[in-house]
Amino acid sequence: MGLTNKKEEQLKKMPRIESRIFLSKNGKYIVQRTTFSSIKPVEYYKKVIENGEIDPKITLEDFDDSGFFQQDGAQLAES
């Protein structure tokens, strides 16, 4: 049973997800690297930029991502 045309179009619009698992160079750790790739036409981003309202009061310095990232794998392995 094949996919419908509508489902195929939905899948084409989704980002491509690639996952690689490999040993670290010293062989002590397993590394999992996940890459999300999405492709959009340049015209799409031009329209987003042209129509977007940017709040000049918000800067990257205001963005707090300190709780977002996990610990380094080496630190986890030691504890």
N, CA, C, O and CB atoms as a CASP TS submission, in Angstrom:
PFRMAT TS
TARGET T0000
AUTHOR 0000-0000-0000
METHOD Language model
MODEL 1
PARENT N/A
ATOM      1  N   MET     1       0.838  -1.175   0.000  1.00  0.00           N
ATOM      2  CA  MET     1       0.000   0.000   0.000  1.00  0.00           C
ATOM      3  C   MET     1       0.887   1.244   0.000  1.00  0.00           C
ATOM      4  O   MET     1       1.709   1.410   0.901  1.00  0.00           O
ATOM      5  CB  MET     1      -0.956  -0.005   1.215  1.00  0.00           C
ATOM      6  N   GLY     2       0.738   2.105  -0.978  1.00  0.00           N
ATOM      7  CA  GLY     2       1.580   3.287  -1.107  1.00  0.00           C
ATOM      8  C   GLY     2       1.011   4.495  -0.394  1.00  0.00           C
ATOM      9  O   GLY     2      -0.120   4.477   0.093  1.00  0.00           O
ATOM     10  N   LEU     3       1.809   5.538  -0.341  1.00  0.00           N
ATOM     11  CA  LEU     3       1.387   6.791   0.278  1.00  0.00           C
ATOM     12  C   LEU     3       0.527   7.599  -0.684  1.00  0.00           C
ATOM     13  O   LEU     3       0.688   7.516  -1.902  1.00  0.00           O
ATOM     14  CB  LEU     3       2.607   7.613   0.720  1.00  0.00           C
ATOM     15  N   THR     4      -0.379   8.371  -0.128  1.00  0.00           N
ATOM     16  CA  THR     4      -1.172   9.266  -0.964  1.00  0.00           C
ATOM     17  C   THR     4      -0.319  10.455  -1.372  1.00  0.00           C
ATOM     18  O   THR     4       0.705  10.737  -0.751  1.00  0.00           O
ATOM     19  CB  THR     4      -2.450   9.736  -0.225  1.00  0.00           C
ATOM     20  N   ASN     5      -0.745  11.149  -2.417  1.00  0.00           N
ATOM     21  CA  ASN     5      -0.007  12.335  -2.868  1.00  0.00           C
ATOM     22  C   ASN     5       0.059  13.379  -1.768  1.00  0.00           C
ATOM     23  O   ASN     5       1.089  14.030  -1.591  1.00  0.00           O
ATOM     24  CB  ASN     5      -0.658  12.934  -4.123  1.00  0.00           C
ATOM     25  N   LYS     6      -1.032  13.546  -1.025  1.00  0.00           N
ATOM     26  CA  LYS     6      -1.073  14.532   0.062  1.00  0.00           C
ATOM     27  C   LYS     6      -0.040  14.195   1.138  1.00  0.00           C
ATOM     28  O   LYS     6       0.668  15.079   1.620  1.00  0.00           O
ATOM     29  CB  LYS     6      -2.486  14.595   0.684  1.00  0.00           C
ATOM     30  N   LYS     7       0.044  12.917   1.513  1.00  0.00           N
ATOM     31  CA  LYS     7       1.008  12.494   2.527  1.00  0.00           C
ATOM     32  C   LYS     7       2.436  12.676   2.030  1.00  0.00           C
ATOM     33  O   LYS     7       3.306  13.092   2.795  1.00  0.00           O
ATOM     34  CB  LYS     7       0.768  11.033   2.919  1.00  0.00           C
ATOM     35  N   GLU     8       2.690  12.370   0.760  1.00  0.00           N
ATOM     36  CA  GLU     8       4.025  12.571   0.201  1.00  0.00           C
ATOM     37  C   GLU     8       4.431  14.037   0.269  1.00  0.00           C
ATOM     38  O   GLU     8       5.576  14.343   0.600  1.00  0.00           O
ATOM     39  CB  GLU     8       4.078  12.079  -1.246  1.00  0.00           C
ATOM     40  N   GLU     9       3.513  14.946  -0.039  1.00  0.00           N
ATOM     41  CA  GLU     9       3.801  16.384   0.027  1.00  0.00           C
ATOM     42  C   GLU     9       4.084  16.812   1.463  1.00  0.00           C
ATOM     43  O   GLU     9       4.976  17.626   1.700  1.00  0.00           O
ATOM     44  CB  GLU     9       2.626  17.200  -0.547  1.00  0.00           C
ATOM     45  N   GLN    10       3.333  16.272   2.424  1.00  0.00           N
ATOM     46  CA  GLN    10       3.572  16.596   3.834  1.00  0.00           C
ATOM     47  C   GLN    10       4.966  16.141   4.251  1.00  0.00           C
ATOM     48  O   GLN    10       5.681  16.877   4.931  1.00  0.00           O
ATOM     49  CB  GLN    10       2.502  15.939   4.736  1.00  0.00           C
ATOM     50  N   LEU    11       5.349  14.956   3.855  1.00  0.00           N
ATOM     51  CA  LEU    11       6.659  14.428   4.223  1.00  0.00           C
ATOM     52  C   LEU    11       7.792  15.231   3.585  1.00  0.00           C
ATOM     53  O   LEU    11       8.841  15.416   4.203  1.00  0.00           O
ATOM     54  CB  LEU    11       6.766  12.965   3.815  1.00  0.00           C
ATOM     55  N   LYS    12       7.594  15.708   2.360  1.00  0.00           N
ATOM     56  CA  LYS    12       8.622  16.504   1.690  1.00  0.00           C
ATOM     57  C   LYS    12       8.864  17.828   2.406  1.00  0.00           C
ATOM     58  O   LYS    12       9.972  18.361   2.357  1.00  0.00           O
ATOM     59  CB  LYS    12       8.226  16.765   0.242  1.00  0.00           C
ATOM     60  N   LYS    13       7.843  18.363   3.068  1.00  0.00           N
ATOM     61  CA  LYS    13       7.964  19.648   3.752  1.00  0.00           C
ATOM     62  C   LYS    13       8.625  19.520   5.127  1.00  0.00           C
ATOM     63  O   LYS    13       9.049  20.522   5.702  1.00  0.00           O
ATOM     64  CB  LYS    13       6.596  20.280   3.902  1.00  0.00           C
ATOM     65  N   MET    14       8.712  18.328   5.643  1.00  0.00           N
ATOM     66  CA  MET    14       9.294  18.114   6.967  1.00  0.00           C
ATOM     67  C   MET    14      10.822  18.194   6.894  1.00  0.00           C
ATOM     68  O   MET    14      11.417  17.882   5.863  1.00  0.00           O
ATOM     69  CB  MET    14       8.851  16.746   7.541  1.00  0.00           C
ATOM     70  N   PRO    15      11.453  18.616   8.002  1.00  0.00           N
ATOM     71  CA  PRO    15      12.923  18.647   7.995  1.00  0.00           C
ATOM     72  C   PRO    15      13.492  17.233   7.927  1.00  0.00           C
ATOM     73  O   PRO    15      12.873  16.273   8.386  1.00  0.00           O
ATOM     74  CB  PRO    15      13.457  19.374   9.248  1.00  0.00           C
ATOM     75  N   ARG    16      14.664  17.130   7.356  1.00  0.00           N
ATOM     76  CA  ARG    16      15.360  15.845   7.284  1.00  0.00           C
ATOM     77  C   ARG    16      16.136  15.666   8.581  1.00  0.00           C
ATOM     78  O   ARG    16      16.848  16.573   9.010  1.00  0.00           O
ATOM     79  CB  ARG    16      16.313  15.770   6.034  1.00  0.00           C
ATOM     80  N   ILE    17      16.004  14.513   9.201  1.00  0.00           N
ATOM     81  CA  ILE    17      16.687  14.248  10.468  1.00  0.00           C
ATOM     82  C   ILE    17      17.673  13.113  10.245  1.00  0.00           C
ATOM     83  O   ILE    17      17.302  12.021   9.814  1.00  0.00           O
ATOM     84  CB  ILE    17      15.668  13.894  11.609  1.00  0.00           C
ATOM     85  N   GLU    18      18.937  13.391  10.546  1.00  0.00           N
ATOM     86  CA  GLU    18      19.987  12.389  10.400  1.00  0.00           C
ATOM     87  C   GLU    18      20.622  12.178  11.765  1.00  0.00           C
ATOM     88  O   GLU    18      20.919  13.142  12.471  1.00  0.00           O
ATOM     89  CB  GLU    18      21.055  12.824   9.337  1.00  0.00           C
ATOM     90  N   SER    19      20.829  10.935  12.134  1.00  0.00           N
ATOM     91  CA  SER    19      21.437  10.627  13.423  1.00  0.00           C
ATOM     92  C   SER    19      22.615   9.692  13.200  1.00  0.00           C
ATOM     93  O   SER    19      22.505   8.688  12.496  1.00  0.00           O
ATOM     94  CB  SER    19      20.402   9.994  14.396  1.00  0.00           C
ATOM     95  N   ARG    20      23.742  10.036  13.808  1.00  0.00           N
ATOM     96  CA  ARG    20      24.950   9.201  13.716  1.00  0.00           C
ATOM     97  C   ARG    20      25.386   8.842  15.124  1.00  0.00           C
ATOM     98  O   ARG    20      25.370   9.686  16.021  1.00  0.00           O
ATOM     99  CB  ARG    20      26.106   9.934  12.943  1.00  0.00           C
ATOM    100  N   ILE    21      25.771   7.608  15.314  1.00  0.00           N
ATOM    101  CA  ILE    21      26.302   7.165  16.597  1.00  0.00           C
ATOM    102  C   ILE    21      27.674   6.562  16.330  1.00  0.00           C
ATOM    103  O   ILE    21      27.834   5.700  15.465  1.00  0.00           O
ATOM    104  CB  ILE    21      25.341   6.131  17.303  1.00  0.00           C
ATOM    105  N   PHE    22      28.674   7.039  17.100  1.00  0.00           N
ATOM    106  CA  PHE    22      30.029   6.540  16.890  1.00  0.00           C
ATOM    107  C   PHE    22      30.825   6.643  18.184  1.00  0.00           C
ATOM    108  O   PHE    22      30.423   7.342  19.115  1.00  0.00           O
ATOM    109  CB  PHE    22      30.731   7.320  15.758  1.00  0.00           C
ATOM    110  N   LEU    23      31.952   5.947  18.238  1.00  0.00           N
ATOM    111  CA  LEU    23      32.849   6.016  19.392  1.00  0.00           C
ATOM    112  C   LEU    23      33.728   7.251  19.303  1.00  0.00           C
ATOM    113  O   LEU    23      34.118   7.674  18.215  1.00  0.00           O
ATOM    114  CB  LEU    23      33.717   4.750  19.485  1.00  0.00           C
ATOM    115  N   SER    24      34.033   7.818  20.450  1.00  0.00           N
ATOM    116  CA  SER    24      34.965   8.938  20.475  1.00  0.00           C
ATOM    117  C   SER    24      36.348   8.428  20.066  1.00  0.00           C
ATOM    118  O   SER    24      36.586   7.220  20.038  1.00  0.00           O
ATOM    119  CB  SER    24      35.005   9.607  21.889  1.00  0.00           C
ATOM    120  N   LYS    25      37.253   9.348  19.752  1.00  0.00           N
ATOM    121  CA  LYS    25      38.589   8.951  19.274  1.00  0.00           C
ATOM    122  C   LYS    25      39.332   8.108  20.289  1.00  0.00           C
ATOM    123  O   LYS    25      40.059   7.185  19.920  1.00  0.00           O
ATOM    124  CB  LYS    25      39.416  10.180  18.938  1.00  0.00           C
ATOM    125  N   ASN    26      39.154   8.422  21.588  1.00  0.00           N
ATOM    126  CA  ASN    26      39.868   7.651  22.608  1.00  0.00           C
ATOM    127  C   ASN    26      39.106   6.381  23.000  1.00  0.00           C
ATOM    128  O   ASN    26      39.599   5.590  23.805  1.00  0.00           O
ATOM    129  CB  ASN    26      40.106   8.516  23.845  1.00  0.00           C
ATOM    130  N   GLY    27      37.905   6.179  22.437  1.00  0.00           N
ATOM    131  CA  GLY    27      37.140   4.963  22.688  1.00  0.00           C
ATOM    132  C   GLY    27      36.423   4.915  24.025  1.00  0.00           C
ATOM    133  O   GLY    27      35.861   3.880  24.383  1.00  0.00           O
ATOM    134  N   LYS    28      36.430   6.020  24.776  1.00  0.00           N
ATOM    135  CA  LYS    28      35.800   6.032  26.093  1.00  0.00           C
ATOM    136  C   LYS    28      34.319   6.373  26.057  1.00  0.00           C
ATOM    137  O   LYS    28      33.585   6.047  26.990  1.00  0.00           O
ATOM    138  CB  LYS    28      36.505   7.003  26.977  1.00  0.00           C
ATOM    139  N   TYR    29      33.870   7.031  24.984  1.00  0.00           N
ATOM    140  CA  TYR    29      32.501   7.546  24.956  1.00  0.00           C
ATOM    141  C   TYR    29      31.794   7.166  23.662  1.00  0.00           C
ATOM    142  O   TYR    29      32.420   6.975  22.619  1.00  0.00           O
ATOM    143  CB  TYR    29      32.500   9.065  25.124  1.00  0.00           C
ATOM    144  N   ILE    30      30.496   7.063  23.759  1.00  0.00           N
ATOM    145  CA  ILE    30      29.661   6.920  22.568  1.00  0.00           C
ATOM    146  C   ILE    30      29.087   8.295  22.281  1.00  0.00           C
ATOM    147  O   ILE    30      28.527   8.933  23.172  1.00  0.00           O
ATOM    148  CB  ILE    30      28.520   5.836  22.764  1.00  0.00           C
ATOM    149  N   VAL    31      29.218   8.748  21.068  1.00  0.00           N
ATOM    150  CA  VAL    31      28.743  10.074  20.665  1.00  0.00           C
ATOM    151  C   VAL    31      27.538   9.894  19.755  1.00  0.00           C
ATOM    152  O   VAL    31      27.589   9.137  18.785  1.00  0.00           O
ATOM    153  CB  VAL    31      29.871  10.894  19.947  1.00  0.00           C
ATOM    154  N   GLN    32      26.451  10.595  20.075  1.00  0.00           N
ATOM    155  CA  GLN    32      25.291  10.598  19.194  1.00  0.00           C
ATOM    156  C   GLN    32      25.149  12.007  18.645  1.00  0.00           C
ATOM    157  O   GLN    32      24.975  12.960  19.405  1.00  0.00           O
ATOM    158  CB  GLN    32      23.986  10.136  19.942  1.00  0.00           C
ATOM    159  N   ARG    33      25.223  12.140  17.335  1.00  0.00           N
ATOM    160  CA  ARG    33      25.115  13.443  16.689  1.00  0.00           C
ATOM    161  C   ARG    33      23.853  13.435  15.832  1.00  0.00           C
ATOM    162  O   ARG    33      23.690  12.580  14.961  1.00  0.00           O
ATOM    163  CB  ARG    33      26.391  13.768  15.827  1.00  0.00           C
ATOM    164  N   THR    34      22.960  14.398  16.086  1.00  0.00           N
ATOM    165  CA  THR    34      21.714  14.500  15.332  1.00  0.00           C
ATOM    166  C   THR    34      21.717  15.815  14.577  1.00  0.00           C
ATOM    167  O   THR    34      21.998  16.865  15.155  1.00  0.00           O
ATOM    168  CB  THR    34      20.473  14.398  16.267  1.00  0.00           C
ATOM    169  N   THR    35      21.405  15.766  13.291  1.00  0.00           N
ATOM    170  CA  THR    35      21.376  16.948  12.440  1.00  0.00           C
ATOM    171  C   THR    35      19.987  17.106  11.847  1.00  0.00           C
ATOM    172  O   THR    35      19.448  16.180  11.241  1.00  0.00           O
ATOM    173  CB  THR    35      22.439  16.855  11.323  1.00  0.00           C
ATOM    174  N   PHE    36      19.411  18.293  12.029  1.00  0.00           N
ATOM    175  CA  PHE    36      18.131  18.631  11.424  1.00  0.00           C
ATOM    176  C   PHE    36      18.411  19.551  10.245  1.00  0.00           C
ATOM    177  O   PHE    36      19.060  20.584  10.407  1.00  0.00           O
ATOM    178  CB  PHE    36      17.160  19.303  12.461  1.00  0.00           C
ATOM    179  N   SER    37      17.932  19.191   9.072  1.00  0.00           N
ATOM    180  CA  SER    37      18.136  20.002   7.874  1.00  0.00           C
ATOM    181  C   SER    37      16.786  20.324   7.257  1.00  0.00           C
ATOM    182  O   SER    37      15.968  19.432   7.029  1.00  0.00           O
ATOM    183  CB  SER    37      19.048  19.273   6.851  1.00  0.00           C
ATOM    184  N   SER    38      16.559  21.590   6.990  1.00  0.00           N
ATOM    185  CA  SER    38      15.343  21.966   6.268  1.00  0.00           C
ATOM    186  C   SER    38      15.750  22.889   5.126  1.00  0.00           C
ATOM    187  O   SER    38      16.704  23.659   5.241  1.00  0.00           O
ATOM    188  CB  SER    38      14.293  22.661   7.218  1.00  0.00           C
ATOM    189  N   ILE    39      15.020  22.801   4.036  1.00  0.00           N
ATOM    190  CA  ILE    39      15.334  23.589   2.848  1.00  0.00           C
ATOM    191  C   ILE    39      14.142  24.475   2.535  1.00  0.00           C
ATOM    192  O   ILE    39      13.016  23.998   2.389  1.00  0.00           O
ATOM    193  CB  ILE    39      15.687  22.674   1.632  1.00  0.00           C
ATOM    194  N   LYS    40      14.400  25.764   2.436  1.00  0.00           N
ATOM    195  CA  LYS    40      13.362  26.728   2.098  1.00  0.00           C
ATOM    196  C   LYS    40      13.905  27.638   1.001  1.00  0.00           C
ATOM    197  O   LYS    40      15.103  27.922   0.974  1.00  0.00           O
ATOM    198  CB  LYS    40      12.916  27.555   3.355  1.00  0.00           C
ATOM    199  N   PRO    41      13.045  28.096   0.101  1.00  0.00           N
ATOM    200  CA  PRO    41      13.509  29.006  -0.946  1.00  0.00           C
ATOM    201  C   PRO    41      13.929  30.355  -0.354  1.00  0.00           C
ATOM    202  O   PRO    41      13.391  30.790   0.664  1.00  0.00           O
ATOM    203  CB  PRO    41      12.410  29.209  -2.003  1.00  0.00           C
ATOM    204  N   VAL    42      14.874  30.995  -0.989  1.00  0.00           N
ATOM    205  CA  VAL    42      15.356  32.302  -0.540  1.00  0.00           C
ATOM    206  C   VAL    42      14.197  33.297  -0.469  1.00  0.00           C
ATOM    207  O   VAL    42      14.145  34.131   0.435  1.00  0.00           O
ATOM    208  CB  VAL    42      16.463  32.830  -1.484  1.00  0.00           C
ATOM    209  N   GLU    43      13.284  33.209  -1.409  1.00  0.00           N
ATOM    210  CA  GLU    43      12.138  34.127  -1.429  1.00  0.00           C
ATOM    211  C   GLU    43      11.310  34.024  -0.157  1.00  0.00           C
ATOM    212  O   GLU    43      10.751  35.019   0.304  1.00  0.00           O
ATOM    213  CB  GLU    43      11.256  33.845  -2.640  1.00  0.00           C
ATOM    214  N   TYR    44      11.228  32.828   0.411  1.00  0.00           N
ATOM    215  CA  TYR    44      10.489  32.633   1.660  1.00  0.00           C
ATOM    216  C   TYR    44      11.088  33.506   2.764  1.00  0.00           C
ATOM    217  O   TYR    44      10.363  34.220   3.457  1.00  0.00           O
ATOM    218  CB  TYR    44      10.505  31.138   2.081  1.00  0.00           C
ATOM    219  N   TYR    45      12.407  33.447   2.926  1.00  0.00           N
ATOM    220  CA  TYR    45      13.062  34.216   3.981  1.00  0.00           C
ATOM    221  C   TYR    45      13.020  35.717   3.690  1.00  0.00           C
ATOM    222  O   TYR    45      12.922  36.522   4.617  1.00  0.00           O
ATOM    223  CB  TYR    45      14.510  33.755   4.145  1.00  0.00           C
ATOM    224  N   LYS    46      13.093  36.095   2.433  1.00  0.00           N
ATOM    225  CA  LYS    46      12.972  37.521   2.094  1.00  0.00           C
ATOM    226  C   LYS    46      11.626  38.060   2.555  1.00  0.00           C
ATOM    227  O   LYS    46      11.555  39.149   3.125  1.00  0.00           O
ATOM    228  CB  LYS    46      13.142  37.742   0.573  1.00  0.00           C
ATOM    229  N   LYS    47      10.553  37.303   2.313  1.00  0.00           N
ATOM    230  CA  LYS    47       9.222  37.743   2.735  1.00  0.00           C
ATOM    231  C   LYS    47       9.104  37.785   4.249  1.00  0.00           C
ATOM    232  O   LYS    47       8.481  38.691   4.803  1.00  0.00           O
ATOM    233  CB  LYS    47       8.151  36.825   2.159  1.00  0.00           C
ATOM    234  N   VAL    48       9.701  36.810   4.917  1.00  0.00           N
ATOM    235  CA  VAL    48       9.664  36.795   6.383  1.00  0.00           C
ATOM    236  C   VAL    48      10.353  38.038   6.931  1.00  0.00           C
ATOM    237  O   VAL    48       9.844  38.679   7.850  1.00  0.00           O
ATOM    238  CB  VAL    48      10.339  35.513   6.941  1.00  0.00           C
ATOM    239  N   ILE    49      11.505  38.380   6.371  1.00  0.00           N
ATOM    240  CA  ILE    49      12.252  39.547   6.834  1.00  0.00           C
ATOM    241  C   ILE    49      11.512  40.840   6.516  1.00  0.00           C
ATOM    242  O   ILE    49      11.451  41.744   7.349  1.00  0.00           O
ATOM    243  CB  ILE    49      13.642  39.571   6.203  1.00  0.00           C
ATOM    244  N   GLU    50      10.952  40.929   5.313  1.00  0.00           N
ATOM    245  CA  GLU    50      10.233  42.142   4.918  1.00  0.00           C
ATOM    246  C   GLU    50       8.987  42.373   5.768  1.00  0.00           C
ATOM    247  O   GLU    50       8.678  43.513   6.113  1.00  0.00           O
ATOM    248  CB  GLU    50       9.844  42.063   3.450  1.00  0.00           C
ATOM    249  N   ASN    51       8.274  41.311   6.106  1.00  0.00           N
ATOM    250  CA  ASN    51       7.018  41.440   6.834  1.00  0.00           C
ATOM    251  C   ASN    51       7.175  41.371   8.343  1.00  0.00           C
ATOM    252  O   ASN    51       6.238  41.668   9.083  1.00  0.00           O
ATOM    253  CB  ASN    51       6.076  40.380   6.392  1.00  0.00           C
ATOM    254  N   GLY    52       8.344  40.984   8.795  1.00  0.00           N
ATOM    255  CA  GLY    52       8.554  40.831  10.235  1.00  0.00           C
ATOM    256  C   GLY    52       8.794  42.162  10.919  1.00  0.00           C
ATOM    257  O   GLY    52       9.446  43.058  10.383  1.00  0.00           O
ATOM    258  N   GLU    53       8.247  42.260  12.116  1.00  0.00           N
ATOM    259  CA  GLU    53       8.503  43.442  12.937  1.00  0.00           C
ATOM    260  C   GLU    53       9.525  43.052  13.984  1.00  0.00           C
ATOM    261  O   GLU    53       9.327  42.092  14.729  1.00  0.00           O
ATOM    262  CB  GLU    53       7.188  43.990  13.600  1.00  0.00           C
ATOM    263  N   ILE    54      10.601  43.783  14.038  1.00  0.00           N
ATOM    264  CA  ILE    54      11.666  43.495  14.987  1.00  0.00           C
ATOM    265  C   ILE    54      11.574  44.489  16.131  1.00  0.00           C
ATOM    266  O   ILE    54      11.540  45.702  15.920  1.00  0.00           O
ATOM    267  CB  ILE    54      13.063  43.554  14.306  1.00  0.00           C
ATOM    268  N   ASP    55      11.536  43.954  17.351  1.00  0.00           N
ATOM    269  CA  ASP    55      11.492  44.801  18.541  1.00  0.00           C
ATOM    270  C   ASP    55      12.928  45.217  18.860  1.00  0.00           C
ATOM    271  O   ASP    55      13.733  44.370  19.248  1.00  0.00           O
ATOM    272  CB  ASP    55      10.822  44.055  19.763  1.00  0.00           C
ATOM    273  N   PRO    56      13.269  46.496  18.707  1.00  0.00           N
ATOM    274  CA  PRO    56      14.658  46.926  18.929  1.00  0.00           C
ATOM    275  C   PRO    56      15.101  46.791  20.382  1.00  0.00           C
ATOM    276  O   PRO    56      16.295  46.858  20.673  1.00  0.00           O
ATOM    277  CB  PRO    56      14.826  48.362  18.490  1.00  0.00           C
ATOM    278  N   LYS    57      14.150  46.602  21.297  1.00  0.00           N
ATOM    279  CA  LYS    57      14.503  46.474  22.715  1.00  0.00           C
ATOM    280  C   LYS    57      15.018  45.079  23.052  1.00  0.00           C
ATOM    281  O   LYS    57      15.653  44.896  24.091  1.00  0.00           O
ATOM    282  CB  LYS    57      13.296  46.799  23.587  1.00  0.00           C
ATOM    283  N   ILE    58      14.757  44.084  22.189  1.00  0.00           N
ATOM    284  CA  ILE    58      15.173  42.719  22.459  1.00  0.00           C
ATOM    285  C   ILE    58      16.491  42.451  21.733  1.00  0.00           C
ATOM    286  O   ILE    58      16.599  42.661  20.524  1.00  0.00           O
ATOM    287  CB  ILE    58      14.077  41.704  22.022  1.00  0.00           C
ATOM    288  N   THR    59      17.477  41.992  22.473  1.00  0.00           N
ATOM    289  CA  THR    59      18.778  41.665  21.886  1.00  0.00           C
ATOM    290  C   THR    59      19.164  40.242  22.287  1.00  0.00           C
ATOM    291  O   THR    59      18.503  39.624  23.121  1.00  0.00           O
ATOM    292  CB  THR    59      19.871  42.685  22.342  1.00  0.00           C
ATOM    293  N   LEU    60      20.226  39.733  21.693  1.00  0.00           N
ATOM    294  CA  LEU    60      20.697  38.400  22.048  1.00  0.00           C
ATOM    295  C   LEU    60      21.161  38.332  23.499  1.00  0.00           C
ATOM    296  O   LEU    60      21.115  37.270  24.121  1.00  0.00           O
ATOM    297  CB  LEU    60      21.826  37.983  21.123  1.00  0.00           C
ATOM    298  N   GLU    61      21.601  39.450  24.030  1.00  0.00           N
ATOM    299  CA  GLU    61      22.048  39.462  25.423  1.00  0.00           C
ATOM    300  C   GLU    61      20.885  39.193  26.374  1.00  0.00           C
ATOM    301  O   GLU    61      21.098  38.737  27.498  1.00  0.00           O
ATOM    302  CB  GLU    61      22.704  40.806  25.761  1.00  0.00           C
ATOM    303  N   ASP    62      19.652  39.473  25.930  1.00  0.00           N
ATOM    304  CA  ASP    62      18.472  39.248  26.754  1.00  0.00           C
ATOM    305  C   ASP    62      18.043  37.785  26.763  1.00  0.00           C
ATOM    306  O   ASP    62      17.219  37.390  27.588  1.00  0.00           O
ATOM    307  CB  ASP    62      17.333  40.111  26.269  1.00  0.00           C
ATOM    308  N   PHE    63      18.586  36.983  25.865  1.00  0.00           N
ATOM    309  CA  PHE    63      18.188  35.591  25.731  1.00  0.00           C
ATOM    310  C   PHE    63      18.999  34.743  26.693  1.00  0.00           C
ATOM    311  O   PHE    63      20.225  34.690  26.601  1.00  0.00           O
ATOM    312  CB  PHE    63      18.370  35.100  24.281  1.00  0.00           C
ATOM    313  N   ASP    64      18.305  34.067  27.631  1.00  0.00           N
ATOM    314  CA  ASP    64      18.985  33.228  28.620  1.00  0.00           C
ATOM    315  C   ASP    64      18.748  31.760  28.284  1.00  0.00           C
ATOM    316  O   ASP    64      17.641  31.248  28.451  1.00  0.00           O
ATOM    317  CB  ASP    64      18.488  33.548  30.062  1.00  0.00           C
ATOM    318  N   ASP    65      19.785  31.092  27.813  1.00  0.00           N
ATOM    319  CA  ASP    65      19.666  29.669  27.496  1.00  0.00           C
ATOM    320  C   ASP    65      20.501  28.819  28.448  1.00  0.00           C
ATOM    321  O   ASP    65      20.843  27.682  28.124  1.00  0.00           O
ATOM    322  CB  ASP    65      20.095  29.410  26.050  1.00  0.00           C
ATOM    323  N   SER    66      20.829  29.356  29.612  1.00  0.00           N
ATOM    324  CA  SER    66      21.718  28.654  30.539  1.00  0.00           C
ATOM    325  C   SER    66      21.131  27.335  31.022  1.00  0.00           C
ATOM    326  O   SER    66      21.880  26.396  31.290  1.00  0.00           O
ATOM    327  CB  SER    66      22.027  29.535  31.727  1.00  0.00           C
ATOM    328  N   GLY    67      19.807  27.243  31.139  1.00  0.00           N
ATOM    329  CA  GLY    67      19.203  26.003  31.596  1.00  0.00           C
ATOM    330  C   GLY    67      18.880  25.043  30.469  1.00  0.00           C
ATOM    331  O   GLY    67      18.361  23.954  30.716  1.00  0.00           O
ATOM    332  N   PHE    68      19.175  25.422  29.250  1.00  0.00           N
ATOM    333  CA  PHE    68      18.795  24.623  28.085  1.00  0.00           C
ATOM    334  C   PHE    68      19.767  23.485  27.813  1.00  0.00           C
ATOM    335  O   PHE    68      19.342  22.368  27.519  1.00  0.00           O
ATOM    336  CB  PHE    68      18.700  25.505  26.866  1.00  0.00           C
ATOM    337  N   PHE    69      21.054  23.749  27.907  1.00  0.00           N
ATOM    338  CA  PHE    69      22.059  22.779  27.510  1.00  0.00           C
ATOM    339  C   PHE    69      22.319  21.770  28.619  1.00  0.00           C
ATOM    340  O   PHE    69      22.268  22.090  29.806  1.00  0.00           O
ATOM    341  CB  PHE    69      23.349  23.484  27.130  1.00  0.00           C
ATOM    342  N   GLN    70      22.600  20.541  28.195  1.00  0.00           N
ATOM    343  CA  GLN    70      22.906  19.498  29.154  1.00  0.00           C
ATOM    344  C   GLN    70      24.383  19.533  29.494  1.00  0.00           C
ATOM    345  O   GLN    70      25.169  20.231  28.853  1.00  0.00           O
ATOM    346  CB  GLN    70      22.506  18.122  28.610  1.00  0.00           C
ATOM    347  N   GLN    71      24.749  18.768  30.514  1.00  0.00           N
ATOM    348  CA  GLN    71      26.144  18.696  30.905  1.00  0.00           C
ATOM    349  C   GLN    71      26.971  18.023  29.821  1.00  0.00           C
ATOM    350  O   GLN    71      26.454  17.245  29.019  1.00  0.00           O
ATOM    351  CB  GLN    71      26.291  17.948  32.227  1.00  0.00           C
ATOM    352  N   ASP    72      28.245  18.330  29.807  1.00  0.00           N
ATOM    353  CA  ASP    72      29.167  17.685  28.898  1.00  0.00           C
ATOM    354  C   ASP    72      29.232  16.195  29.229  1.00  0.00           C
ATOM    355  O   ASP    72      29.181  15.825  30.402  1.00  0.00           O
ATOM    356  CB  ASP    72      30.570  18.337  28.980  1.00  0.00           C
ATOM    357  N   GLY    73      29.343  15.340  28.221  1.00  0.00           N
ATOM    358  CA  GLY    73      29.368  13.893  28.431  1.00  0.00           C
ATOM    359  C   GLY    73      30.471  13.437  29.349  1.00  0.00           C
ATOM    360  O   GLY    73      30.284  12.500  30.124  1.00  0.00           O
ATOM    361  N   ALA    74      31.627  14.085  29.278  1.00  0.00           N
ATOM    362  CA  ALA    74      32.750  13.694  30.155  1.00  0.00           C
ATOM    363  C   ALA    74      32.400  13.955  31.613  1.00  0.00           C
ATOM    364  O   ALA    74      32.745  13.164  32.491  1.00  0.00           O
ATOM    365  CB  ALA    74      34.044  14.465  29.773  1.00  0.00           C
ATOM    366  N   GLN    75      31.717  15.058  31.867  1.00  0.00           N
ATOM    367  CA  GLN    75      31.307  15.374  33.245  1.00  0.00           C
ATOM    368  C   GLN    75      30.304  14.345  33.752  1.00  0.00           C
ATOM    369  O   GLN    75      30.374  13.939  34.913  1.00  0.00           O
ATOM    370  CB  GLN    75      30.695  16.794  33.323  1.00  0.00           C
ATOM    371  N   LEU    76      29.385  13.921  32.912  1.00  0.00           N
ATOM    372  CA  LEU    76      28.393  12.921  33.314  1.00  0.00           C
ATOM    373  C   LEU    76      29.047  11.589  33.604  1.00  0.00           C
ATOM    374  O   LEU    76      28.655  10.898  34.544  1.00  0.00           O
ATOM    375  CB  LEU    76      27.332  12.751  32.234  1.00  0.00           C
ATOM    376  N   ALA    77      30.051  11.212  32.802  1.00  0.00           N
ATOM    377  CA  ALA    77      30.697   9.921  32.974  1.00  0.00           C
ATOM    378  C   ALA    77      31.492   9.873  34.283  1.00  0.00           C
ATOM    379  O   ALA    77      31.632   8.810  34.887  1.00  0.00           O
ATOM    380  CB  ALA    77      31.614   9.626  31.784  1.00  0.00           C
ATOM    381  N   GLU    78      32.001  11.003  34.711  1.00  0.00           N
ATOM    382  CA  GLU    78      32.795  11.049  35.937  1.00  0.00           C
ATOM    383  C   GLU    78      31.929  10.982  37.175  1.00  0.00           C
ATOM    384  O   GLU    78      32.388  10.525  38.221  1.00  0.00           O
ATOM    385  CB  GLU    78      33.634  12.304  35.973  1.00  0.00           C
ATOM    386  N   SER    79      30.678  11.430  37.082  1.00  0.00           N
ATOM    387  CA  SER    79      29.836  11.440  38.284  1.00  0.00           C
ATOM    388  C   SER    79      29.117  10.134  38.499  1.00  0.00           C
ATOM    389  O   SER    79      28.372   9.991  39.468  1.00  0.00           O
ATOM    390  CB  SER    79      28.831  12.550  38.207  1.00  0.00           C
TER
END
